Amino acid sequence: MNRWQKIVTILIVLITPATQTIAQSNHAMRYYQAGSDHTIATTGITEQKAIAIAQQNFSGRVLTISHSQNTYRIKMLSRNGTVHIILINAADGAIISTH
């Protein structure tokens, strides 16, 4: 083995564990994200469903959506410039309140 082959071999040995660690980390992140999406879908409605419910009652553009304690809070901007805040039950999709 010449000098360059030894250097390349050493570099491969040093880089491989780091590459495997990064790949394992990425796999764990994908699993966590998939698990999170699955949990929301099986215990209630998704963000997309909450948005669809809000848009059935108010026409306009969704500005923000947030989820906390079994409630989706959707802020919408109507065509005439009015901001509406709709609270939707994340378990069953019922509208809790509108402002």
Sequence and secondary structure as in RCSB ss.txt:
>XXXX:A:sequence
MNRWQKIVTILIVLITPATQTIAQSNHAMRYYQAGSDHTIATTGITEQKAIAIAQQNFSGRVLTISHSQNTYRIK
MLSRNGTVHIILINAADGAIISTH
>XXXX:A:secstr
  HHHHHHHHHHHHHHHHHHHHHHHHHHHHHHHHHHHHHHHHHS  HHHHHHHHHHHS SEEEEEEEETTEEEEE
EE TTS EEEEEEETTT  EEEE 
